[in-house]
Every structure is written in C-alpha cells, then in structure tokens.
C-alpha cells in the first residue's frame, strides 16, 4: 500500500485524506495503514462517546454564573465607593 512520493507533498496529503475517508467508512486496511505509517488512530463516533476525561479549564454553568455575579457585585461596590470619595 505504501507508495513513493516523487512529485510533491500535495500528493501525499491527498492520499492521506483518501485514507481517512476510507477509514471513516470502516475500511480496516486503511485504518491499519494510518496507524503504521502516520501513527494515527481513527476513533468512531460510538468510541468517542464512551471516552471520559477531565478538563481542568471547564467550569459548570452554575458555578460560572455565581462567579460572574460575585465579580459584578464587587465591581459595583467599588464604583459606589469611588463615587462617594469624589463627592466629598
């Protein structure tokens, strides 16, 4: 299956895209070649849905809204303090 790329990198890119297309349709040989040649594993939709991972940058919507309310109240109180200092 491996071919020599004599003309350009574009041919290899096109070949790799075709491999991905075939592998996504379930072609076992295309999946194996992607794994051997490029070190790439293609995940099917049902396999991706079963993955569980933790994202340290994720905050839930409820927590995010509480943080936004807290920062809004802090900035609001700071602005009222500044106004009172200016009036005196």
Secondary structure, 3 states (H helix, E strand, C coil): CCCCCCCCHHHHHHHHHHHHHHHHCCCHHHHHHHHHHHCCCCCCHHHHHCCCCCCCCCCCHHHHHHHHHHHHHHHHHHHHHHHHHHHC
